[in-house]
Amino acid sequence: MKLNVGSTDRMIRIVIAVIAAILALTVAKGALAIVLWIVAAIMLVTGVVRVCPLYLPFKISTNKNS
């Protein structure tokens, strides 16, 4: 699969994942905590793998090398 997440986008996704996980651990309870964990997981995976499935149908790429 072609990489479509650039380095700036990647760092932003990882930072969002860390913030969402911290909020899920400290502040949120119940359904909000579950939503934050899901957001954290999605952001972390797409940041590490550098492929965003939502970018594919719209042919969006923040990766300068593609």
C-alpha positions as CSV (number, residue, x, y, z in Angstrom):
1,M,0.0,0.0,0.0
2,K,1.3,3.5,-0.9
3,L,2.2,5.7,2.1
4,N,-0.1,8.7,2.2
5,V,0.8,10.3,5.6
6,G,3.6,12.7,5.7
7,S,6.0,13.4,8.6
8,T,4.2,16.5,10.0
9,D,0.8,14.7,9.7
10,R,2.4,11.7,11.4
11,M,3.7,13.7,14.4
12,I,0.3,15.4,14.8
13,R,-1.4,12.0,14.8
14,I,0.9,10.6,17.4
15,V,0.6,13.7,19.6
16,I,-3.2,13.4,19.4
17,A,-3.0,9.7,20.3
18,V,-1.0,10.5,23.4
19,I,-3.3,13.3,24.5
20,A,-6.4,11.2,23.9
21,A,-4.9,8.3,25.9
22,I,-3.9,10.6,28.8
23,L,-7.4,12.1,28.9
24,A,-9.0,8.6,28.8
25,L,-6.9,7.6,31.8
26,T,-7.3,10.7,33.9
27,V,-10.4,12.6,33.1
28,A,-12.9,10.6,31.1
29,K,-15.3,7.9,32.4
30,G,-17.7,5.5,30.7
31,A,-18.5,6.0,27.0
32,L,-16.2,9.0,26.6
33,A,-13.2,7.0,27.8
34,I,-14.0,4.3,25.3
35,V,-14.3,6.8,22.5
36,L,-11.0,8.4,23.5
37,W,-9.2,5.0,23.5
38,I,-10.6,4.3,20.0
39,V,-9.4,7.7,18.8
40,A,-6.0,7.1,20.4
41,A,-5.6,3.7,18.8
42,I,-6.6,4.8,15.3
43,M,-4.3,7.9,15.4
44,L,-1.4,5.8,16.7
45,V,-1.8,3.1,14.1
46,T,-2.2,5.5,11.2
47,G,0.8,7.5,12.5
48,V,3.0,4.5,12.8
49,V,2.0,2.7,9.6
50,R,1.8,6.0,7.7
51,V,-1.3,4.9,5.8
52,C,-4.7,6.6,6.4
53,P,-7.6,4.6,4.9
54,L,-9.8,7.7,4.9
55,Y,-7.3,9.5,2.6
56,L,-7.5,6.7,-0.1
57,P,-11.0,7.3,-1.6
58,F,-10.3,11.1,-1.8
59,K,-6.8,10.6,-3.2
60,I,-5.3,12.8,-0.5
61,S,-1.6,12.5,0.4
62,T,0.4,14.5,2.8
63,N,3.5,12.5,2.0
64,K,5.9,14.6,-0.1
65,N,7.6,11.5,-1.6
66,S,4.5,10.1,-3.3
